[in-house]
Amino acid sequence: MHERWLEVLDIKMAMMERRSIRKYKSDPVPDDMVQELMEAARLAPSGTNHQPWRFIIVKNQGVKEQIQAAAFNQKFLSQAPILLVCCADLTTYAKDTRKRLQELIDAGVFGPEAFDSYPGIDVVKDANTLKAFVPHAMLNVGLAMEHIALRAVSLGLGTCWVQLMKAKQIAQILELPEHLVITGLMPVGFPDQNPAPRPRVSVQDIVYKVIE
Ligand SMILES: Cc1cc2nc3c(=O)[nH]c(=O)nc-3n(C[C@H](O)[C@H](O)[C@H](O)COP(=O)(O)O)c2cc1C
């Protein structure tokens, strides 16, 4: 079989095997695995290649419990050996904007005249301007989170996306600066459950229309 086809199959397997895991073994997650998860996040695509994702890796039991309390007490958050607090650094949108635009020019997306007209070139670093990037940042960090979730499957680890949380309260617990916006939580550990696949709508249901 063609090597490239095998790679595609592996990705499909990871997608098919991934479940939201809400019960974890107490075994610690080795540091090299955590590094692998960060590497997976790092490889995610992002708009204009701003790479806004930042992660706080929480291993401390007391801190995990505080975060859990600010996330409607979802019990598995403090039970997982690792709790990733996934954030967007909004300042990335005001940094290296010329370099980022040059990357798009080099990729043939725009011509060099884009330096005169591209709206993202002169982003001011004040809090209000940066706040406008939150929806964009959420999407980008979400991509990195899913990279983590899929890489975790291939390492035998389980994860769960968690967005039911009081982000501001968690930011206070972690003493985060204003430009770091929490987009989600992701517990990580070896699964202590093997849930059946959860139902999905059909392909037919998700294709709204085909325009030929
Ligand atoms: C953006 C997002 C937010 C989620 N938030 C939570 C959450 O706060 N708590 C939770 O237990 N599961 C959460 N989930 C997990 C979903 O419930 C789960 O993905 C869905 O039921 C499908 O199950 P599966 O992941 O096992 O396929 C979230 C998933 C996503 C993608």
The ligand as a Gaussian input file, in Angstrom:
#p B3LYP/6-31G(d) Opt

LIG

0 1
 C      -16.070000      22.762000      22.322000
 C      -16.426000      21.586000      23.194000
 C      -16.775000      21.791000      24.507000
 C      -17.037000      20.693000      25.346000
 N      -17.269000      20.912000      26.677000
 C      -17.424000      19.855000      27.495000
 C      -17.534000      20.051000      28.911000
 O      -17.486000      21.156000      29.411000
 N      -17.663000      18.952000      29.687000
 C      -17.686000      17.685000      29.177000
 O      -17.785000      16.730000      29.953000
 N      -17.599000      17.474000      27.844000
 C      -17.449000      18.519000      26.997000
 N      -17.297000      18.307000      25.658000
 C      -17.286000      16.936000      25.125000
 C      -18.561000      16.618000      24.309000
 O      -19.615000      16.382000      25.197000
 C      -18.264000      15.369000      23.431000
 O      -17.247000      15.691000      22.510000
 C      -19.480000      14.890000      22.658000
 O      -20.503000      14.476000      23.539000
 C      -19.151000      13.699000      21.742000
 O      -18.558000      12.649000      22.450000
 P      -17.109000      12.101000      22.078000
 O      -16.131000      13.239000      22.253000
 O      -16.810000      10.981000      23.026000
 O      -17.151000      11.645000      20.657000
 C      -17.022000      19.380000      24.814000
 C      -16.677000      19.187000      23.477000
 C      -16.354000      20.264000      22.680000
 C      -15.907000      20.010000      21.258000

